[in-house]
Amino acid sequence: MKILFIRPKPSTETIGLQHVMIVEPLELEILANLLAPNDVPIIIDMILEKKSIEFFISQEKPDILCVTGYITHVPTIICYCRTAKQINSMIYTIVGGVHCEVCSNDFDDESIDFRVVRNATTVFPQLLDFIRGNGEMPKGVLRPGETFVRSDLPIYNFYVPFPNRQLTARYRNKYFYIFHDKVALIKTAFGCPYSCNFCFCRHITGGCYKERPLDEVIQELQSIKEQNIYIVDDDFFANRTRVLNFIKAHQSAGLQKQYLLYGRADFIAKNPNIISAFKEIGLKTVIVGFESFFDHDLEQYNKNIDAITNEKAMSVLNQFNVDCYATIIVSPEWGKSEFDLCRKKFRMLGIHYVNLQPLTPLPGMGYVVDDKNLIIPYNDYAKWDLAHVTIRPTQMSVAAFYKRILKLYNATLFQPSILHGYLQSYSPLMLWRMMRGSFLVHSQYRQRIREAKRHA
């Protein structure tokens, strides 16, 4: 069978990180390595392709269309499946991904034959056998009109094969993450052992946390051609002993890589010696979910960290010259004083790269907001991107809130000293790409400000 794997293109309504980062579709590369020897897998990355989905379906004539995505992709995924059925009603359509696993009803459409809602790496090959007429319909898969009862689903299984990166060979030179060029992804653990109530991650794995064996991780790293590696674990610093063992195994293997990864502030603050050792083997950047520098916010988010710990973590990263991509949750309760204090804190701590995320109560999270306070309906999927303001601000208008976010971005990212550092550190091509991406995001925010004023 010919199986066409599609990574969807974001809607123009989505304020997109795709303007400043495009990384490989790791989940599709993993699934593509589960096929039978006679199957023919093809991966199409619609973020990078210029032609339409109709073109690729008509050209490739697949037996099966597989699509994965996030909440912002719901309408696009359904559109792709409907298009496939219009071109050839005999094509089987399969949808998966993290949003489908948690909110499968959003993909309950007649054009979608199967929704994979649990254990994709074990269920997917079983589903293919079922389509071939061999074996039974596996648990963890829904047909149109069906809903799942969680108690009927199989227990979580975190088996993962190595990805088939050859299938994205024609795209790989275009994958990047901010200032990390030609970056490859690896996942070394699943889930998160913490219980922050704003985070979607724990719900994907039912609160489970599972680590891959380090010898397997090292073996996969050895198979990756790219030097820049983005470790996409929810928190690579979840286990101190494992991090130390990773550093030792990395040294023994003689790997030459540079790393971008997620890490909690409390680990960084308590373990400067590990950050120093990791820097020696290639740690370049840590994405740190500071979330806030106000204790009342951190308590509300069940972060189990105080603001002083965040400051200590930033000091450690600065000490060892490790870049920090800081993520901050912008609370709808913030007023002018909170935005101003945040700007001063960024400058004091030397935070140069920041992702400002308006508090977004994604479905399935522990953080619940009264519907009357939502200003974007849940089914307006493309705008649930962690960049739109979804909860009505309490201290100012929606337009003013967007303005404050944009002003804080500009004050942080475009200081003369920082721009001078960019010119000295990065190639003209990379700088042009980042400036273009920043301009596009800036334009999208300006559009939201105009829309908010019209609807005020």
Residue, then its C-alpha position, 0 to 999 in steps of 0.5 A: m500500500k502507498i501511505l501518504f503522511i501529511r504535516p498540515k500547514p497552519s491557518t493564516e489566522t494562527i499567530g505562528l511560531q512557524h514564522v521563526m521555527i520550522v522543525e521536522p515532523l518527527e511523529l510522522e517519521i516515527l510512524a513511517n518506520l512501522l510499515a510493512p516491507n512492501d508498503v510505500p511511505i511518503i511524507i509531505d510537509m505542507i508548511l514548506e510546500k507551495k503546491s496544494i493538497e489536491f496536487f499531492i493526493s492526485q499525483e501520489k494516488p495513495d491508498i491511505l492518507c495519514v494526518t497529525g496536528y494540534i488544536t490549531h490544525v483541526p479545520t485544516i485536517i478535516c479539509y484535507c480528509r474531505t478533499a481526499k474523499q472527493i478525489n477518491s472515495m476509496i482512500y482510507t483517512i487516518v488522523g492522530g496526534v496529541h490533540c486527537e488523543v485528548c479531544s478526539n470528538d473534534f475530529d469526528d467527521e464522516s471524511i475521517d475513517f479512523r482516529v488514533v487516540r492511544n498508543a499510536t506506535t503500537v496501534f498504527p501497524q495493527l490498524l494497517d493490518f486491519i485495513r488489509g483484512n488481517g486481524e481485528m480492529p485494535k483498541g485505541v482507534l475510533r470510527p466516525g460517530e464513536t466515542f471512547v471510554r477511557s477505561d476501555l482503552p489499552i494502558y499507555n505504551f511508550y514504545v518508539p522506533f527510530p524515525n525514518r528521516q530519509l523521508t524528509a531528506r528534501y526538506r531537512n536543510k530548511y528546518f530551523y529553530i530560531f537561531h539553531d539552523k538545520v536542526a534535528l529532533i529527538k525525543t528521549a522521554f514521554g510525559c512530565p512528572y510535574s503537575c502545572n495546571f496550565c500545561f497540556c503535556r500531562h494529559i497526553t500521557g495520562g499523567c505517566y512519565k517514561e524515559r527511554p534507555l540512554d543507550e538507545v538515545i545515544q544510538e539514535l543520536q549517532s544516526i543523526k547527521e545534523q549537529n544541532i539537536y532539539i531534545v523535545d522532551d517536556d522536561f529533559f531535566a526531570n531526573r538528575t541522575r539520568v542527566l549526569n548519565f547522559i553526559k557521561a554516555h555522550q562523552s564516551a560516545g565522542l559525539q559532537k552536537q549542540y543541544l536545545l532542550y526544555g528544562r525547569a528553573d528549579f533544576i537549573a538553580k540547584n545544579p550549576n555544576i551539571i549545567s557547566a558539565f552539559k555546556e562542555i558537551g554542547l549545551k547551547t540553549v535551554i527553553v525555560g518555562f519561567e511562566s512568571f516572576f510574580d509569586h501569586d501567578l506561580e502559585q495559581y499555576n501550581k508551578n511549585i517554584d517561586a520567583i527567586t528560583n527563576e532569577k537564580a536559574m537565569s543567573v546560572l545560565n548567564q554564568f555559563n553562557v548558555d542561551c535562554y529562551a524564556t517562556i512567560i504566561v501573560s495573565p489576563e489579570w495583568g495591568k500596566s504595572e505588571f507589564d512594566l515590572c516584567r520588562k524591567k525584570f527581563r533587562m535586569l536578568g539579561i533575558h534576550y529571547v522571550n515567548l509571551q503566551p497569553l494564559t490559554p485554557l486549552p481543553g483537557m487542562g486542569y486550568v478551567v475558566d468560566d465560558k463567559n470570560l472567553i473571548i474566542p469560542y473553543n471551536d475557533y480552533a486556529k486561534w487557540d495558538l497560545a498567542h491569541v488572547t482567549i480570556r478577557p483581560t480584567q485591567m484593560s481592553v483587549a486591544a490595549f492588552y495586545k498592545r502591551i504584549l507587543k510593546l514588551y516583545n519590542a522592548t525585550l527583543f530589539q534593544p540596540s545592544i542585543l541587535h549588535g550581538y545578533l550581527q556579530s553572532y549570526s549569518p546574514l541569512m539567519l538574521w534575514r530569516m529571523m527579522r522576516g519572521s519577527f515582522l510577520v508575527h508583529s504584523q499579525y499582532r497589529q491585525r489583532i489590535r485592529e480587530a479588537k478595536r473594531h469589536a470593542 
